[in-house]
Amino acid sequence: MLLRILEPEVMDTPEDARDYDAMDHSAVNKAFVADFLLAFPIGFGSILDVGTGTARIPIQLAMQCPHMQIVAIDLAEEMLIVARKNIGDAGFGERIRIELANGRNLQHTNETFSAVVSNSIIHHIPEPFDCLAEIVRVCRTDGCLFVRDLLRPKTLEDLQHLVQTYAVGANPQQRQLFSQSLRAALTLEEMQQLVDRLGFGAECVQQTSDRHWTFSTRKS
């Protein structure tokens, strides 16, 4: 098993934001939104997106759910600069609110949101438990929790295969970012241990692709 090697928690240079937004995450983002809405066909209510990056997922949610109000947070100001432009260009400025915030210390009160989602933020956090605990705290009872992230490969050969498969058209910087993210990701077992500490069963975390795990459940 590859050891976890952390990457910077915050990608907060203009170059980071531009490179990240330029990478083709469209298929992954559409799959995330489709899987969320299939698991929890709510289509309305208040949604929190933790680690929104450049807000591509909130935009997808807003496109498909016209009654949904979304709060999108990130700790990287440069990401949010690009996010605001993307939201404005998509015409969702009235329905998606951007906040500069730390996912490990949310300023929202308990049980604020009908759903909390997060895509590809956990691998940025050295000790993810606090962030996951905050995600659970601000979700309403019987609300929806849907967190997805990269799955750390078992071997260096597996990692190289994933980079060659999914970053084939990327520039060297983008390929390096993807490789580093895979090395910083959690294994399925590591994530299951974290949700167990939060009172959820291990079955709430499943491997959902060759490079992702998903934590999906309702808060009881």
C-alpha positions, 0 to 999 in steps of 0.5 A: 500500500502506498503511504499517504503523502500530503499536498498543500491544504490550500491551492491559492495562487492564480495559477493554481486556480486557472490550472484547476478550472482548465482541467476537464472535470465535466464528466466527474462533476456531472456524475457527482451531481447525478449520483447525489440526486439519484440517492437523494432526489430532493431538488429543493432546499438549502445545500452546502458545498464544502470545498467548492473550488471554482463552483462547477458542482454548484452550477450543475446542481443549480441547472438541474434543480431550479428551487435549490439554494446553494452556499459554496465555501472554500478556503482559497480566495483565488479559487473563489475569484474564478468561482464568482466569474463562473457563477456569474457567467452561468446566471446563478448569482441569485441562487449560489452564494460564495463564502470564504470559509474553513471546512474544519470550523464552519460558522453556520449553526447546527442543522442549517442545511437540508444537504451537505455535499463535498467533492475532492476536498478531504484529500487536501486535509491532513486530519480530515475528521474535524471537517467531516464532523462539521459537515455532519453537524451543520446537516439537518436531522434526516438530511443528506450527506454526500461526500466523494473524493479520490481513492489512494491507489495500492501501488505506484503502478496503479497510480501511474495507470490512473494518471495516464488514463485520466490526465492524458490531455493535461499539461505537465502541471495538471498531471502532477497535481492529479498525481499528488492528489492521488497520493494524498487521498485516503483509502477506503478503510481509512475513510470507513474508520473516520465515519465509524468515529462519527457514528455511521456504519462502514457500509456508508462508504463505498468504492464508487469508481476505480479512483473514488470512494463515496460517503452517502447517507442520511443523518439520523 
